[in-house]
């Protein structure tokens, strides 16, 4: 079955810098990949979805890339702010095409210091 | 819309007791998902429904777990009998579409089994 690895449990950066988070998967390339933000004690909140035929997607200060050759997605937050501190989860389908089972990585906890 | 509503937010119970978690999805959403989140395993998909029909319950850990969706606006996850290892945060999420739709999560039900 598909496995997801978010290779940093925690990432600490200075305010104003660009945060880059990594999501790797092991098996077949999914049709799409999603990124979520989770604050302590809250449910995950959807941020961005990128499809396999898209190399890059942007939303305000957020940018996601999807490299099916490397089996990797990168999530960037430019001009980071302390309010960006949260855990970021990547998710993709584990259905081998059925696109029903959305599985999540364990997340990367981002801390942005002022 | 109020979003996905889960109850109770917190539940403390003793081993062997029955636990029922409840979820009201967003009106008009066709798919409903139950996830469990722990530090060790992250977010795990337990079961999902499409148009009130269970599609895949392969993530349900044991026969002690059961889920129902009697109508489009209500779902329950029941654990009977509960065990300490069931302690986790249980999330319900809904989606407009099972295929590549973003998930809208509730705030979760934190279960502690003593």
Boltz contact constraints between the chains, C-beta under 6 A:
constraints:
  - contact:
      token1: [A, 32]
      token2: [B, 100]
      max_distance: 6.0
  - contact:
      token1: [A, 43]
      token2: [B, 91]
      max_distance: 6.0
  - contact:
      token1: [A, 43]
      token2: [B, 105]
      max_distance: 6.0
  - contact:
      token1: [A, 43]
      token2: [B, 106]
      max_distance: 6.0
  - contact:
      token1: [A, 43]
      token2: [B, 107]
      max_distance: 6.0
  - contact:
      token1: [A, 43]
      token2: [B, 108]
      max_distance: 6.0
  - contact:
      token1: [A, 44]
      token2: [B, 105]
      max_distance: 6.0
  - contact:
      token1: [A, 46]
      token2: [B, 102]
      max_distance: 6.0
  - contact:
      token1: [A, 99]
      token2: [B, 99]
      max_distance: 6.0
  - contact:
      token1: [A, 100]
      token2: [B, 55]
      max_distance: 6.0
  - contact:
      token1: [A, 100]
      token2: [B, 98]
      max_distance: 6.0
  - contact:
      token1: [A, 101]
      token2: [B, 45]
      max_distance: 6.0
  - contact:
      token1: [A, 104]
      token2: [B, 42]
      max_distance: 6.0
  - contact:
      token1: [A, 104]
      token2: [B, 43]
      max_distance: 6.0
  - contact:
      token1: [A, 106]
      token2: [B, 42]
      max_distance: 6.0
